[in-house]
Amino acid sequence: QVQLVESGGGTVQPGGSLTLSCAASGSGFTIYSMGWYRQSPGKQRELVASNTYGGIPEYLDSVKGRFHISGDNRKNTIDLQMNNLQAEDTAVYYCVAGGRESDHGSWRASWGQGTQVTVSA
């Protein structure tokens, strides 16, 4: 059982910055990757940034150079630093952790409740 708690959402003007944070807690679940999705009205949910432990971060093309993902593997926390935010970035952002309960368990994703990011003048 894993719970993800996000924080850091809010409202910011275009060109501003926000940092989202996520912390995973619980037991019986080994996390191998963490990342951030977002979803805005009328649009499909999209993967914004992710990092597989031992790998390198990957980013949605539209946020490359503006967003930066970082985390602490031992604490199972992850941050998303968002710079030069634009109106198109307005969405609910969801933290997600990928893993499994045992070496023979099925892979699954655990999701946070989401945090709203609004970019407007």
Buried (B, 14 or more C-beta within 10 A) or exposed (E): EBBBBBEBBEEBEEEBEBBBBBBBEEEEBBBBBBBBBBBBEEEEEBBBBBBEBEEEBBBBEEBEEBBBBEBEEEEBBBBBBBBEBEEEBBBBBBBBBBBBBEEEEEEEBBBBEBBEBBBEE
